[in-house]
Amino acid sequence: MKNIYNLRSIAATAISQVLEQGQSLSSVIPELQQKVSDKDKALLQELCFGVMRVLPQLEWFISQLMAKPLKGKQRVFHYLIMIGMYQLTYTRIPAHAALAETVNGAISLKRPQLKGLINGVLRQFQRQQQELVEQANNNVSHHLHPKWLLARIQKAYPQDWKNIVDANNQKPPMWLRVNQLHYSANQYIALLQEANIAAELDKNYPNAIRLLTPCSVNILPGFDKGWVTIQDRSAQGCAELLMPRDEEKILDLCAAPGGKTTHVLEIAPNSKVLAIDIDEQRIKRVKENLQRLSLHAVVKTGDGRLPHEWAAGEQFDRILLDAPCSATGVIRRHPDIKWLRRNEDIDQLVTLQSEILDAIWPYLKKNGTLVYATCSILPNENSEQIKAFLERHADAELSGTGTLETPGIQITPETIGGDGFFYARLTKQ
């Protein structure tokens, strides 16, 4: 593909769509990546995700160098300047290339008259960079989180909040789940070694492997044949805790993009799985994942609060509910969460989670198992949610996950470990 696009202008557009229109990077990036060459896809992602990680610092730099911020239709150029600053501060891209490409972004965005302004601000930043970075360390919170979220994390984890916030600000590790229908983790790590891909096994999860350096899925042995799936080690805990068995009827609720659906089927390939998600676009991903792994499940679009519309009176031996949540445990994978979430969202999510739990409980057979999971680290969505559920339902019993006082297992994000995650396993008496 001939380089006829400007990557920096595409990145600025993506950031504008997130911060001005409230879209997520995970929905914006795949579409924009289609406009760039394969070798530029990773750089586009690095620029967008990187800017989101350190957004308050970049905002402060601009406030020091520009008397008046760019607003309205010119706002995208504010983000273009940020992209220039991010490259100069955090990447190994030669300064002259970073500057030239960023300034030329103004032409691609059809405002060539702003080239001089962008060039001037970035060159001034370059001259004062060391001094500005030092000043930013005193003037910008190191934590790079919105105040409301920081306050919630500090309240929930008075001892560990700094470690959690530091982990949130790192680039995430890349975890694989080996498809046990093809290989054991030990056998697959040997294939990785043959391909010169450095990796290590996990002590707690039988099919989890961490790559020491993230890489493209295209170079992973047998990825296209379904030998392996990209899935964080913490997320792998859901299906392990569910303990599915062949011939059982299993419901995977809020199933997209399908990582847990396929994991259930790898453990119990002859189970009868129904995968439900409310988002029709994301349901396509479930089908794609099943197809790549040559696995079969019934996949439907449906609302977890309205099981009578899609369950047709069926009852299930096991239910996996990966509930809609704040996603505060996966901020390092989705740094835009910090700027898209609002404090008031948490109470709304807690209400939605309890509505889904109450609606789906009658569809679990007697002696059946329900695993409730979130990728949140906030107690309101997790231990407090399950505690309230147990108080409402006399026939629900906690099964080997936590105590009645603090039910469930809470994992916090670790720099080289898994993401933040919560699980609670319940059985119906």
C-alpha positions in Angstrom: 0.0 0.0 0.0 1.5 3.3 -1.0 1.7 5.7 1.9 -0.8 8.3 0.7 -2.4 8.9 4.1 -1.1 10.7 7.1 -1.1 8.5 10.1 -1.0 11.3 12.7 -4.1 12.9 11.3 -5.9 9.5 11.5 -4.7 9.2 15.1 -6.0 12.7 15.9 -9.3 11.9 14.4 -9.6 8.7 16.6 -8.8 10.7 19.8 -11.3 13.3 18.8 -14.0 10.7 18.3 -13.3 9.3 21.8 -13.0 12.6 23.8 -15.5 14.7 21.9 -18.1 12.0 20.9 -17.7 9.5 23.7 -16.8 6.5 21.4 -14.4 3.9 22.6 -11.0 3.3 21.1 -11.9 -0.4 20.7 -14.8 0.6 18.4 -12.9 3.5 16.6 -9.5 1.9 16.0 -10.4 -1.2 13.9 -12.3 0.9 11.4 -9.4 3.5 11.1 -6.8 0.7 10.8 -8.3 -0.3 7.5 -7.0 3.0 6.1 -3.4 2.2 6.9 -0.8 -0.3 5.9 -0.2 -3.4 8.0 3.1 -2.1 9.3 1.4 1.2 10.4 -1.5 -0.5 12.3 0.6 -1.0 15.4 1.9 2.6 15.4 -1.6 3.9 15.1 -2.6 1.9 18.1 0.5 3.0 20.0 -0.2 6.7 19.4 -3.9 6.6 20.3 -3.5 4.3 23.4 -0.4 6.2 24.5 -2.1 9.6 24.4 -5.0 8.3 26.4 -2.6 6.9 29.1 -0.9 10.2 29.7 -3.6 12.6 28.7 -3.4 15.0 31.7 0.3 15.5 31.2 -0.1 16.3 27.5 -3.0 18.7 28.3 -0.7 20.5 30.8 2.1 20.8 28.2 -0.3 22.5 25.8 -1.6 24.8 28.5 2.0 26.1 29.0 2.7 26.7 25.4 -0.6 28.1 24.0 -2.5 31.1 25.4 -5.8 30.0 23.9 -6.8 26.3 23.4 -8.1 25.3 20.0 -11.9 24.7 20.2 -14.9 23.7 18.1 -14.0 22.5 14.6 -10.3 23.1 15.3 -10.3 20.8 18.3 -8.9 17.9 16.3 -5.7 20.0 15.8 -5.4 20.2 19.6 -5.2 16.4 19.6 -2.8 16.5 16.6 -0.4 18.6 18.7 -0.7 16.1 21.6 0.3 13.3 19.2 3.4 15.3 18.3 4.3 15.8 21.9 3.6 12.1 22.7 6.0 11.0 19.9 8.8 13.4 21.1 8.4 12.3 24.8 7.6 8.6 24.6 8.7 7.1 21.3 11.9 6.4 19.5 10.6 8.0 16.3 13.3 10.5 15.2 12.2 14.1 16.2 12.5 15.4 12.6 10.2 12.7 11.3 7.7 13.1 14.2 7.6 16.9 13.6 7.3 16.7 9.8 4.5 14.0 9.8 2.5 15.7 12.5 2.7 19.2 10.9 1.6 17.6 7.6 -1.4 16.2 9.4 -2.9 19.7 9.1 -3.0 19.2 5.3 -4.7 15.9 5.5 -7.3 17.5 7.9 -7.8 20.2 5.3 -6.4 23.1 7.3 -3.0 23.8 5.8 -3.1 27.3 7.3 -2.6 25.7 10.7 0.7 24.1 9.8 2.7 27.2 11.1 0.9 27.1 14.5 1.4 23.4 15.0 5.0 23.6 13.9 5.6 26.6 16.2 4.1 24.9 19.3 5.9 21.6 18.7 9.3 23.3 18.1 8.8 25.4 21.3 8.0 22.2 23.2 11.1 20.5 21.8 13.3 23.4 23.0 11.7 23.4 26.5 11.0 19.7 26.7 13.3 18.8 29.6 12.2 21.7 31.7 8.5 21.1 30.9 8.7 17.4 31.8 10.4 18.3 35.1 7.7 20.9 35.9 4.9 18.5 34.9 6.2 16.1 37.6 5.4 18.8 40.1 2.2 20.1 38.5 0.4 17.1 37.1 -0.7 14.2 39.3 1.5 11.2 38.6 -1.5 9.0 38.9 -3.0 10.1 35.5 -6.5 9.2 36.6 -9.6 11.4 37.0 -10.1 12.5 40.7 -13.4 10.6 41.2 -11.9 7.3 40.1 -8.7 7.8 42.1 -10.9 8.5 45.2 -12.9 5.3 44.7 -9.7 3.2 44.3 -8.1 4.8 47.3 -11.2 4.1 49.4 -11.4 0.4 48.3 -7.7 -0.3 48.6 -6.1 2.0 51.2 -2.9 0.0 51.3 -2.5 -1.0 47.6 -4.0 1.8 45.6 -0.7 3.1 44.4 0.3 -0.3 42.9 -3.1 -0.6 41.2 -2.8 2.9 39.7 0.8 2.2 38.5 -0.3 -1.1 36.9 -3.2 0.8 35.2 -0.7 3.2 33.6 1.5 0.4 32.1 1.2 -1.2 28.7 -0.6 -4.6 29.2 1.1 -8.0 29.1 0.0 -10.3 26.3 -1.5 -13.6 27.5 -2.4 -16.6 25.4 -4.9 -19.4 26.2 -3.8 -22.7 24.6 -6.6 -24.7 23.1 -6.4 -28.0 25.1 -8.2 -29.8 22.3 -5.0 -29.4 20.2 -2.0 -29.0 22.6 -1.0 -28.7 26.2 0.5 -25.5 27.4 3.9 -27.2 27.6 3.6 -28.5 24.0 2.6 -25.1 22.8 5.4 -23.3 24.6 7.8 -25.6 22.7 6.3 -24.4 19.4 6.8 -20.8 20.5 10.4 -21.5 21.3 10.9 -23.0 17.8 9.4 -19.7 16.4 11.8 -17.7 18.6 8.9 -16.2 20.6 9.9 -15.9 24.3 7.2 -16.9 26.7 6.5 -18.4 30.1 3.9 -20.7 31.7 1.5 -19.5 34.4 1.6 -21.4 37.8 -2.2 -21.1 38.5 -3.9 -21.4 35.1 -3.3 -24.6 33.2 -3.6 -23.2 29.7 -2.2 -19.7 30.2 1.1 -18.5 28.7 2.5 -15.0 28.9 4.6 -13.6 26.0 7.6 -11.7 27.2 7.2 -9.3 24.3 3.7 -8.8 22.7 3.6 -9.8 19.0 1.2 -9.9 16.1 -1.2 -12.9 16.1 -0.1 -13.6 12.6 3.3 -15.0 13.8 1.8 -17.2 16.5 2.0 -20.9 15.5 -1.4 -22.2 14.4 -3.4 -19.1 15.5 -5.5 -19.3 12.3 -6.1 -23.1 13.0 -7.5 -22.3 16.5 -4.5 -23.7 18.5 -4.4 -20.6 20.7 -6.5 -17.5 21.7 -5.5 -14.1 23.0 -7.1 -13.9 26.5 -5.8 -12.4 29.7 -5.0 -14.9 32.5 -7.6 -13.4 34.8 -10.4 -13.8 32.2 -9.3 -17.5 31.9 -10.4 -18.0 35.5 -14.1 -17.7 34.6 -14.4 -20.9 32.7 -12.0 -22.7 35.0 -14.3 -21.7 38.0 -17.4 -22.7 36.1 -16.1 -26.3 35.7 -18.3 -27.1 32.7 -19.0 -30.8 31.7 -19.9 -32.5 28.5 -23.7 -32.9 27.8 -24.6 -30.1 30.2 -26.7 -27.1 29.1 -24.6 -24.0 29.7 -25.6 -20.3 29.3 -22.9 -17.7 28.6 -24.6 -14.4 29.2 -23.1 -11.1 28.0 -20.9 -13.4 25.9 -19.2 -11.1 23.4 -16.6 -11.2 22.1 -16.6 -14.9 22.7 -13.4 -15.6 24.6 -15.2 -17.3 27.5 -17.7 -19.1 25.2 -14.9 -20.8 23.3 -13.0 -21.6 26.6 -16.1 -23.4 28.0 -16.2 -25.5 24.8 -12.5 -26.3 24.9 -13.0 -27.7 28.4 -16.3 -29.4 27.6 -16.6 -29.8 23.8 -19.8 -31.8 24.0 -21.6 -29.4 26.2 -24.6 -27.5 24.8 -23.8 -23.8 25.0 -26.1 -20.8 24.4 -24.2 -17.5 24.0 -26.2 -14.3 24.5 -25.2 -10.7 24.1 -27.2 -7.5 23.7 -24.9 -6.0 21.1 -25.5 -7.2 17.6 -22.1 -6.0 16.3 -20.2 -7.7 19.1 -22.2 -10.9 18.5 -20.4 -11.1 15.1 -17.1 -11.5 17.0 -18.5 -14.4 19.0 -19.4 -16.2 15.7 -15.9 -15.4 14.2 -14.2 -16.8 17.3 -16.2 -20.0 17.2 -15.5 -20.4 13.5 -11.7 -19.9 13.9 -11.7 -22.5 16.7 -14.1 -24.9 14.8 -16.4 -25.0 17.8 -20.2 -24.8 18.0 -22.6 -22.9 20.2 -26.1 -21.4 19.6 -25.5 -17.6 19.4 -28.4 -15.1 19.9 -28.8 -11.4 20.5 -30.7 -10.8 23.7 -31.1 -8.6 26.8 -29.9 -10.3 30.1 -32.8 -8.7 32.0 -35.4 -10.3 29.7 -34.5 -14.1 29.5 -38.1 -15.0 28.7 -37.5 -13.5 25.3 -34.6 -15.9 24.3 -34.5 -18.8 26.8 -37.9 -20.3 25.8 -38.4 -21.7 29.3 -35.1 -23.6 29.3 -33.1 -24.2 32.5 -29.4 -24.5 32.6 -26.9 -26.6 34.5 -24.4 -23.8 34.6 -24.6 -20.1 33.9 -21.6 -17.8 33.3 -22.5 -14.2 33.7 -19.7 -11.8 32.7 -21.7 -8.8 33.8 -21.6 -5.3 32.2 -19.3 -3.3 34.5 -17.1 -0.2 34.8 -14.1 -2.2 33.3 -11.9 -0.5 36.0 -9.8 -3.7 36.1 -8.7 -3.4 32.4 -7.7 0.2 32.2 -4.2 -0.6 31.0 -5.8 -2.4 28.0 -8.4 0.3 27.5 -6.9 3.6 28.8 -9.8 5.6 27.3 -12.0 4.1 30.1 -10.5 6.7 32.5 -11.9 9.6 30.4 -15.2 7.9 29.2 -16.5 6.7 32.5 -18.3 9.0 34.9 -18.8 8.7 38.6 -22.5 8.4 38.2 -22.1 5.4 35.8 -21.2 3.1 38.7 -24.6 3.2 40.5 -26.3 2.7 37.2 -24.1 -0.3 36.4 -24.7 -1.8 39.9 -28.5 -1.5 39.3 -28.2 -3.2 35.9 -26.0 -6.0 37.3 -28.6 -6.8 40.1 -31.4 -6.7 37.6 -29.7 -9.3 35.3 -28.7 -11.5 38.3 -32.3 -11.5 39.6 -33.8 -12.1 36.1 -31.5 -15.0 35.3 -31.5 -16.9 38.6 -34.8 -18.7 38.0 -33.2 -20.2 34.8 -30.6 -22.1 36.8 -31.5 -25.7 37.6 -31.5 -26.9 41.3 -28.0 -27.8 42.3 -26.8 -25.7 39.3 -23.8 -23.4 39.3 -23.7 -19.7 38.4 -20.4 -17.8 38.1 -20.7 -14.0 38.3 -17.7 -12.2 36.9 -16.7 -8.6 36.2 -13.5 -6.9 35.0 -14.0 -4.3 37.7 -12.1 -3.7 40.9 -14.8 -1.7 42.6 -16.5 -3.4 45.6 -20.0 -2.0 44.8 -20.0 -4.0 41.5 -18.4 -7.1 43.1 -18.4 -8.3 46.7 -21.2 -5.9 47.8 -23.3 -6.9 44.7 -23.0 -10.6 45.6 -23.6 -10.0 49.3 -26.9 -8.2 48.5 -27.9 -11.0 46.1 -27.3 -13.7 48.7 -29.5 -11.7 51.1 -32.3 -11.5 48.5 -32.2 -15.2 47.5 -32.4 -17.8 50.3 -31.7 -20.6 47.8 -28.4 -19.1 46.7 -25.2 -20.4 48.4 -21.6 -19.2 48.0 -19.4 -22.1 46.6 -15.7 -22.0 47.5 -15.2 -18.3 46.7 -14.7 -16.0 49.6 -16.8 -15.6 52.8 -20.3 -14.4 53.4 -18.8 -11.2 54.8 -16.7 -10.5 51.7 -17.9 -13.0 49.0 -16.0 -13.7 45.8 -12.4 -13.5 44.7 -11.0 -10.1 43.8 -7.9 -9.8 41.6 -6.2 -6.4 41.2 -4.2 -5.6 38.0 -0.5 -6.6 38.3 2.2 -5.2 36.1 3.2 -8.6 34.6 0.3 -10.6 36.0 -3.4 -10.6 35.1 -5.9 -7.8 34.8 -8.3 -6.7 37.5 -11.1 -9.2 37.8 -13.8 -10.5 40.2 -15.5 -13.9 40.4 -18.1 -15.4 42.7 -19.4 -19.0 42.3 -23.0 -19.6 43.5 -24.9 -22.8 43.7 -28.7 -23.2 43.8 -30.0 -25.2 46.8 
